[in-house]
Amino acid sequence: MNYYFSKILPVTFDQAVLRVTEELQKDGFGILTEIDVTGTLKKKLGVDFRKYRILGACNPNFAYQALQKEAHIGTMLPCNVIVQETEDGRIEVAAVDPLVSMQGIKNPELAQVAGEVQARLKGVIDRL
């Protein structure tokens, strides 16, 4: 079982970041964090790494619902979406599958919220 949804895009890296951010906004997600993995690895380790960015996406409505059902769910938030240049030079966008990532949490009340978030994130990836 895959723990993410992904799609290869025929655009530049920066265009992919912009497109996924715009599509996330259409479904009520904002970007809370943005991690430039490439730049961080260069700065901290002095190594070159392909273009790779982690976007921490959050839909406040769903986050609030989840927090009401599970006090420690914040350890699983926000939903990460990555944009990366693959080893063969293509641009891939991938989003976490919240249903899979939350399987270890023994709280059945989260399933409905996770299912709704899953549908929206999958929709974002499909529309790219």
Backbone torsions as a table, in degrees:
resi	resn	phi	psi	omega
1	MET	NA	126.0	177.5
2	ASN	-71.3	145.4	177.5
3	TYR	-101.7	13.6	-179.5
4	TYR	-154.1	163.6	170.9
5	PHE	-113.5	143.2	179.9
6	SER	-146.7	164.1	178.3
7	LYS	-154.9	140.0	173.7
8	ILE	-89.0	132.6	-178.4
9	LEU	-114.5	141.4	178.5
10	PRO	-88.5	53.3	-178.0
11	VAL	-136.9	174.3	175.5
12	THR	-75.4	166.6	178.7
13	PHE	-57.5	-50.7	-178.3
14	ASP	-63.2	-37.3	176.8
15	GLN	-64.6	-37.9	179.0
16	ALA	-65.0	-42.4	177.9
17	VAL	-60.0	-45.2	-179.9
18	LEU	-63.9	-46.3	-178.1
19	ARG	-62.7	-45.3	-178.1
20	VAL	-67.8	-36.1	177.4
21	THR	-63.0	-44.1	178.7
22	GLU	-64.2	-42.8	-179.7
23	GLU	-67.5	-37.8	176.7
24	LEU	-61.8	-41.2	179.9
25	GLN	-61.3	-35.4	179.2
26	LYS	-61.3	-25.7	179.3
27	ASP	-104.8	19.1	173.9
28	GLY	83.5	11.6	178.9
29	PHE	-95.6	137.0	170.7
30	GLY	-112.5	162.0	178.1
31	ILE	-95.5	112.1	179.5
32	LEU	-84.8	-35.8	-178.8
33	THR	-136.3	150.6	175.6
34	GLU	-140.2	116.9	-177.0
35	ILE	-112.0	117.5	175.6
36	ASP	-86.4	91.3	-176.6
37	VAL	-62.0	-40.7	-179.7
38	THR	-57.5	-51.8	-179.2
39	GLY	-66.3	-38.6	-179.8
40	THR	-65.4	-44.1	179.5
41	LEU	-65.1	-36.8	178.0
42	LYS	-65.2	-46.3	-176.9
43	LYS	-68.8	-45.0	-173.9
44	LYS	-84.2	-33.9	-175.0
45	LEU	-118.2	-10.2	-178.2
46	GLY	70.2	23.6	-178.4
47	VAL	-108.6	151.7	174.9
48	ASP	-91.6	134.4	179.8
49	PHE	-139.6	148.8	-179.1
50	ARG	-59.3	165.5	178.9
51	LYS	-62.0	125.9	-175.3
52	TYR	-155.4	120.8	-179.5
53	ARG	-131.8	137.9	176.6
54	ILE	-107.9	123.0	177.3
55	LEU	-106.6	122.3	177.2
56	GLY	-89.3	100.4	-174.7
57	ALA	-96.2	138.1	-180.0
58	CYS	-138.5	132.7	170.2
59	ASN	-104.2	107.4	-173.2
60	PRO	-55.3	-37.4	179.9
61	ASN	-61.3	-48.5	-179.6
62	PHE	-70.3	-35.9	177.5
63	ALA	-61.7	-43.6	179.3
64	TYR	-62.3	-45.1	178.3
65	GLN	-59.1	-44.7	-178.5
66	ALA	-65.9	-41.3	179.5
67	LEU	-64.0	-30.7	177.1
68	GLN	-71.5	-25.9	-177.3
69	LYS	-93.3	-23.6	-174.7
70	GLU	-149.9	111.4	-174.4
71	ALA	-60.9	-31.4	-175.4
72	HIS	-99.9	11.3	-177.2
73	ILE	-63.5	-20.8	177.9
74	GLY	-57.4	-21.3	176.5
75	THR	-68.1	-15.9	-178.8
76	MET	-106.8	1.6	-176.9
77	LEU	-107.9	154.5	-5.2
78	PRO	-78.6	179.2	176.2
79	CYS	-77.4	123.7	-179.0
80	ASN	-86.5	137.2	174.2
81	VAL	-126.5	131.9	179.0
82	ILE	-112.7	149.6	169.1
83	VAL	-123.4	125.1	-178.8
84	GLN	-141.9	151.7	170.8
85	GLU	-91.5	120.0	-178.4
86	THR	-72.2	169.1	-178.1
87	GLU	-62.1	-24.9	178.1
88	ASP	-94.8	13.2	172.7
89	GLY	88.0	2.4	178.3
90	ARG	-84.2	162.4	180.0
91	ILE	-106.6	123.7	-178.5
92	GLU	-118.6	139.3	171.2
93	VAL	-116.0	133.3	179.5
94	ALA	-138.7	142.9	178.2
95	ALA	-125.1	145.1	177.4
96	VAL	-62.4	145.7	172.5
97	ASP	-93.1	106.2	-175.0
98	PRO	-63.4	-29.5	177.8
99	LEU	-64.9	-40.7	179.7
100	VAL	-71.0	-44.3	-176.4
101	SER	-67.2	-23.8	-178.2
102	MET	-98.3	8.0	-179.4
103	GLN	-61.4	-30.1	-178.8
104	GLY	-75.9	-10.9	179.8
105	ILE	-88.3	122.2	-176.5
106	LYS	-87.4	62.1	178.6
107	ASN	-139.3	98.6	-176.7
108	PRO	-63.4	-19.8	179.4
109	GLU	-65.8	-21.4	179.9
110	LEU	-76.5	-19.2	-174.0
111	ALA	-58.7	-41.5	-178.7
112	GLN	-65.2	-46.5	179.7
113	VAL	-63.6	-46.1	-179.9
114	ALA	-61.5	-37.7	178.1
115	GLY	-64.5	-39.6	178.3
116	GLU	-67.8	-41.3	178.4
117	VAL	-66.3	-41.3	177.8
118	GLN	-56.9	-47.3	-178.9
119	ALA	-61.1	-40.4	-179.2
120	ARG	-70.0	-43.9	179.9
121	LEU	-65.6	-40.9	177.7
122	LYS	-63.1	-39.1	176.6
123	GLY	-61.2	-40.5	177.5
124	VAL	-59.8	-50.1	-178.9
125	ILE	-62.0	-43.7	-179.3
126	ASP	-62.1	-33.6	-177.4
127	ARG	-79.7	-14.9	-177.3
128	LEU	-64.9	NA	NA
